[in-house]
């Protein structure tokens, strides 16, 4: 009896590994538009996960990974860029708001100070 239970448990574990891991995508949490941003370029994060952030007077914009090379030489300098802004409202697992994250992609550098 014990060997049948172990065989069934093993079969169940193997079967669950092959099920697709699909999550639900939240609807209506992202908005995109083209904007002009001015601010200081900063490098934040760890050595494994670095991120470039443009810090303006009111907001912070995280630059997409593909666009980081455009701004990496301009750290601690003030820049004005134009790009596609995506605003994502983040939420904790409990459903409470965790703030807003603004990201930029398709960046065009307008000026560097």
NORZIUR-V848361 format. One record per pair of residues at least 6 apart in sequence whose C-alpha atoms are under 8 Angstrom apart, sorted by the first residue. I is the first residue (numbers start at 1). J is the second residue. If there is no record, write none. Layout:
BEGIN
[[I/J] [I/J]]
END
This chain:
BEGIN
[[29/87] [29/88] [29/89] [30/86] [30/87] [30/88] [30/89] [31/85] [31/86] [31/87] [31/88] [32/84] [32/85] [32/86] [32/87] [33/84] [33/85] [33/86] [34/82] [34/83] [34/84] [34/85] [35/82] [35/83] [35/84] [35/85] [36/80] [36/81] [36/82] [36/83] [37/56] [37/80] [37/81] [37/82] [37/83] [38/54] [38/55] [38/56] [38/78] [38/79] [38/80] [38/81] [39/54] [39/55] [39/56] [39/57] [39/78] [39/79] [39/80] [40/54] [40/55] [40/56] [40/75] [40/76] [40/77] [40/78] [40/79] [41/52] [41/53] [41/54] [41/55] [41/71] [41/74] [41/75] [41/76] [41/77] [41/78] [41/79] [42/52] [42/53] [42/54] [42/55] [42/75] [42/76] [43/50] [43/51] [43/52] [43/53] [43/72] [43/75] [44/50] [44/51] [44/52] [44/53] [45/51] [51/62] [51/63] [51/65] [51/68] [52/62] [52/63] [52/68] [52/71] [52/72] [53/60] [53/61] [53/62] [53/63] [54/60] [54/61] [54/62] [54/63] [55/61] [60/102] [61/101] [61/102] [61/103] [61/104] [62/101] [62/102] [62/103] [62/104] [63/103] [63/104] [63/105] [64/103] [64/104] [64/105] [67/105] [67/106] [67/107] [77/112] [77/113] [78/112] [78/113] [79/109] [79/110] [79/111] [79/112] [79/113] [80/109] [80/110] [80/111] [80/112] [81/107] [81/108] [81/109] [81/110] [81/111] [82/107] [82/108] [82/109] [82/110] [83/104] [83/105] [83/106] [83/107] [83/108] [84/104] [84/105] [84/106] [84/107] [85/102] [85/103] [85/104] [85/105] [86/102] [86/103] [86/104] [87/100] [87/101] [87/102] [87/103] [88/100] [88/101] [88/102] [89/97] [89/98] [89/99] [89/100] [89/101] [90/97] [90/98] [90/99] [90/100] [90/101] [91/97] [91/98] [91/99] [92/98]]
END
